[in-house]
C-alpha cells in the first residue's frame, strides 16, 4: 500500500489487534461451550475474566499507540516489565508471598525505568 493509504489502521495497527481479540474470544467461547460442566460459572469469575480481557485489549492498544508516537527504547523497556505487574497482582489479589529476591528485582526494575525516563 502507498504511504497515503485511506486506511492507515489496516497497515499494521488496529486491524491485527482487533482480529487477535476476536479470534482469542472465539477460541475461549468454544472451550467454554465444550467444557461447560467442568468450569466454575459463578458470576465473580465471569466478571474477573471479562475485566481481564478488557484490560488486556486496553494494554495492547496503549502499547500500539506508544510505539507509534513514543521513544521505542523506553516503550520496549516498560513493556518488558509486564511480568512485574503479574507478580504485584498475585500479591494483591491472591495474597502470594514475595521472596526478598523478588522484591529486590521489582525495585531494581522500577529504578531502571525511572532512570530511563529521566535520560
C-alpha positions as CSV (number, residue, x, y, z in Angstrom):
1,X,0.0,0.0,0.0
2,X,1.1,3.6,-0.5
3,X,2.1,5.7,2.4
4,X,-1.1,7.8,1.8
5,X,-3.4,4.9,2.2
6,X,-7.0,5.8,3.1
7,X,-7.0,3.0,5.7
8,X,-3.8,3.6,7.8
9,X,-5.0,1.4,10.7
10,X,-5.1,-1.6,8.4
11,X,-1.3,-1.3,7.6
12,X,-0.3,-2.9,10.8
13,X,-2.0,-1.4,13.8
14,X,-5.6,-1.7,14.8
15,X,-6.8,-4.4,12.4
16,X,-4.4,-7.2,13.6
17,X,-5.1,-6.2,17.2
18,X,-8.9,-6.4,16.6
19,X,-8.5,-9.7,14.7
20,X,-6.4,-11.2,17.5
21,X,-9.0,-10.2,20.1
22,X,-11.9,-11.7,18.1
23,X,-10.1,-15.0,17.4
24,X,-9.0,-15.4,21.1
25,X,-12.5,-14.7,22.3
26,X,-13.9,-17.2,19.8
27,X,-11.5,-19.9,21.0
28,X,-12.3,-19.1,24.6
29,X,-16.1,-19.3,24.0
30,X,-15.6,-22.6,22.1
31,X,-13.7,-24.0,25.0
32,X,-16.4,-22.9,27.5
33,X,-19.1,-24.4,25.4
34,X,-17.2,-27.7,25.1
35,X,-16.2,-27.9,28.8
36,X,-19.3,-26.3,30.3
37,X,-19.8,-28.8,33.1
38,X,-16.2,-28.6,34.3
39,X,-15.9,-24.8,34.5
40,X,-17.0,-22.8,37.6
41,X,-19.6,-20.4,36.3
42,X,-20.1,-18.2,39.4
43,X,-20.6,-14.5,38.5
44,X,-17.4,-13.2,40.1
45,X,-15.3,-15.5,37.9
46,X,-17.0,-14.3,34.8
47,X,-16.6,-10.6,35.8
48,X,-12.9,-11.2,36.5
49,X,-12.4,-12.9,33.1
50,X,-14.2,-10.1,31.3
51,X,-12.3,-7.5,33.1
52,X,-9.1,-9.2,32.4
53,X,-9.8,-9.4,28.7
54,X,-10.8,-5.7,28.6
55,X,-7.6,-4.7,30.4
56,X,-5.6,-6.8,28.0
57,X,-7.1,-5.2,25.0
58,X,-6.5,-1.8,26.5
59,X,-2.9,-2.6,27.3
60,X,-2.3,-3.8,23.7
61,X,-3.9,-0.6,22.4
62,X,-1.8,1.6,24.7
63,X,1.3,-0.3,23.5
64,X,0.4,0.3,19.9
65,X,-0.1,4.0,20.5
66,X,3.1,4.3,22.4
67,X,5.1,2.6,19.7
68,X,3.7,4.9,17.1
69,X,4.3,8.1,19.0
70,X,6.9,7.4,21.7
71,X,10.6,6.6,22.0
72,X,10.8,2.9,21.2
73,X,13.7,2.3,23.7
74,X,11.6,3.5,26.6
75,X,8.4,1.8,25.3
76,X,10.3,-1.6,25.0
77,X,11.7,-1.4,28.5
78,X,8.4,-0.5,30.1
79,X,6.6,-3.3,28.1
80,X,9.2,-5.8,29.3
81,X,8.1,-5.1,32.8
82,X,4.7,-6.8,32.4
83,X,5.8,-9.8,34.5
84,X,6.4,-7.4,37.4
85,X,2.8,-6.4,37.2
86,X,1.7,-10.0,37.3
87,X,3.8,-10.5,40.4
88,X,2.3,-7.5,42.1
89,X,-1.2,-8.6,41.2
90,X,-0.5,-12.1,42.5
91,X,0.5,-10.5,45.8
92,X,-2.5,-8.1,46.0
93,X,-5.3,-10.3,44.6
94,X,-4.2,-13.8,45.6
95,X,-2.1,-13.0,48.7
96,X,1.0,-14.6,47.3
97,X,4.2,-14.2,49.4
98,X,7.1,-12.5,47.8
99,X,10.6,-13.6,48.5
100,X,13.2,-10.9,49.2
101,X,14.9,-11.5,45.9
102,X,11.6,-10.9,44.1
103,X,11.1,-7.6,45.9
104,X,14.6,-6.6,45.1
105,X,14.0,-7.5,41.4
106,X,10.8,-5.4,41.3
107,X,12.7,-2.4,43.0
108,X,15.6,-2.7,40.5
109,X,13.2,-2.8,37.5
110,X,11.3,0.3,38.8
111,X,14.6,2.1,39.4
112,X,15.7,1.2,35.8
113,X,12.5,2.5,34.2
114,X,12.8,5.7,36.3
115,X,16.4,6.3,35.2
116,X,15.4,5.6,31.5
117,X,12.6,8.1,31.7
118,X,14.9,10.8,33.1
119,X,17.6,10.1,30.4
